[in-house]
Structures are given as C-alpha cells and as structure tokens.
Amino acid sequence: MYGHVTVDQILSIDRFLDPGITADALSKKTTLGGTGPNIAVSAAKLGCPTALCAFVGPDFPAKYMEFMESSGLMMDEVVTLDEEETSTCVIINDRDLVTRVFFYQGPQGHAVETGVRLNRMAKASANVHFCTGQPAYYISLMEELKGGRRISLDPAQEVHRVWNADLVSQALPMADALFCNDLEAGTICRYLQLEDVMEVDLPLVVRTEGDKGSTAKVGDEVMRIPTVKADRVVDVTGAGDNYRAGFYAAMYRGIDVPEALVIASAVSSFAVEEVGALNNIPTWDAVLERAEPYLGGIC
C-alpha cells in the first residue's frame, strides 16, 4: 500500500463564513490519517496481511507509529526522513457535513527527490495499491512491478491537481484496477476524453458515490453496489479509504469481487459512525453481519 501518512486535524464549525470573518471551532480532534494508514491499518485489522510503504518526518508522533504497529501492519518500509515535515491535513466540517480540506504534502509529494526506493515489500505482494503521492514516483514503481501482481491505481483527490492527462494515460496501461469517487471520475473522463469512467479498459473499475452506493465494472459487466446503512453518520472522513480496506480484506479471504464490494460498503458504513477514519474499525464478524442483508442487492 502506497499513500500519504498524515497527521489529521479535524474541526467542526456551525457554518462557513465570508472571507476575513473568523468562525469559532465547535470541536477539534487530532488523529492519524492519510490514505496510507487509513487503508492499510483498516485492512490489517480486518485480517488482511498488509504492508505500508511511505515517508514521514522526525516530527511524526511516536504514538501513531505505535498504533500502526499494533494493528499488525507491516512497517518495514515506513521510512523517517531527517529534515522533512510529516504530511498534515486540516479538515473542516460544517453542520451539514460540507467539508473543506487544506493539505501539506510532505515527503510523499516529492518522493523522487528523496532518492529512496520503496519497492521491497511490493515485490513480495500479490496486490499493490497506489493512492496519493507523487505520480512520477508511482509510475516508475509501476513500471518495475507490473506483471506477476495486481496493481490498483487510486489517485484519489489528487487526480484534480497533482495528476494530469499525460500522467493518468501513462499509469493506466500498467494497472489492473482503477478506484475513484464520482467527482474524481469526472476529472479522469475529462483527461481521457470519455463519457463514463466505466469505459476505462481495465478488468476492474470502481466508482464510489457516497450515500448512493457505488458502481463497478467487473470484466465487461457494469453493476450497482448497494449502500450499506450506517447506524448514524457523524464524520464521512475516510469512508472511501475504509471501503478499499474492506475490499482487500474480502478478496484475501477468496470472496468474489461483487460480494467483496458489498463488504467494502459495509466496512465504510462503520467508519462514518465516529470522528476520524480509524476510530471505528469493526471486527470481521460484525462486517459480515451488517453486509449479509445486502449481498442479494447487486444488480
């Protein structure tokens, strides 16, 4: 798993005000975040052997390093770089759960310039998932790793501002799967001059659509994946990352792709019930219990 390791600061406010006017924060929570830990820690806790390949700075809190290790995550290639600052994300949610995000990339955003090649764990893996980080670095790794393992491309929110048409076109032919949400799908379609992201010629394309569920192309078949209902919705941060973790945990257990995507939706439903992406990771049995009524709803 490749992605940012980030310190998240999550604030809630009543509403966004006009520029220059200060809004009081109603609550503030600092947590471990980033697509790397969000997906990898959740997958590991769900029983899927998972390695994280990422960079942090010496300012990265020891308690978060210990938390990742305690999840069972393989940490051989979580590398601390001197004179770097760890990636930081400030997330602000209003009362309607409208979100604004401010992001500092840290070393994952200029990985080529570090001169450090994180490839040993990926070479030993059956599945390699590339999420947020420097596209040039990831493309070079994909070139090295293609063949012999399944590669997923998941540029996430960075597809709008870090990736471009040329980079996406370079990466996709080396991938076996593409993950995106509905907004990201629109940008990918614009880059590739497509009407629908389901036209991307890969064995698996997954588009998550928030509370509307998700759509997937599995082989040549496009199918709707139902939304698994949460008990409550408190914070949508990391819902998509937990979806991916649930998918890999299901695939590791030999579950077919359509059913694995329903299970992915079930894991995501737990994530939104608490503040922070990693604060409500369910047991595998709890996931199966919640997913079971929906497994017949794939169409």
Salt bridges, closest charged atoms under 4 A:
ASP14 OD2 - ARG95 NH1 3.19
ASP76 OD2 - ARG120 NH2 3.53
GLU84 OE2 - HIS110 NE2 2.87
GLU144 OE1 - ARG117 NH2 2.92
GLU144 OE2 - LYS123 NZ 3.14
ASP154 OD2 - HIS129 NE2 2.86
ASP154 OD2 - ARG244 NE 2.61
GLU158 OE2 - HIS4 ND1 3.83
ASP196 OD1 - ARG207 NH1 3.09
GLU209 OE2 - ARG207 NE 2.74
GLU209 OE1 - ARG224 NH1 2.43
ASP231 OD2 - ARG290 NH2 3.27
GLU273 OE2 - ARG290 NH1 2.90
GLU274 OE2 - ARG232 NH2 2.51
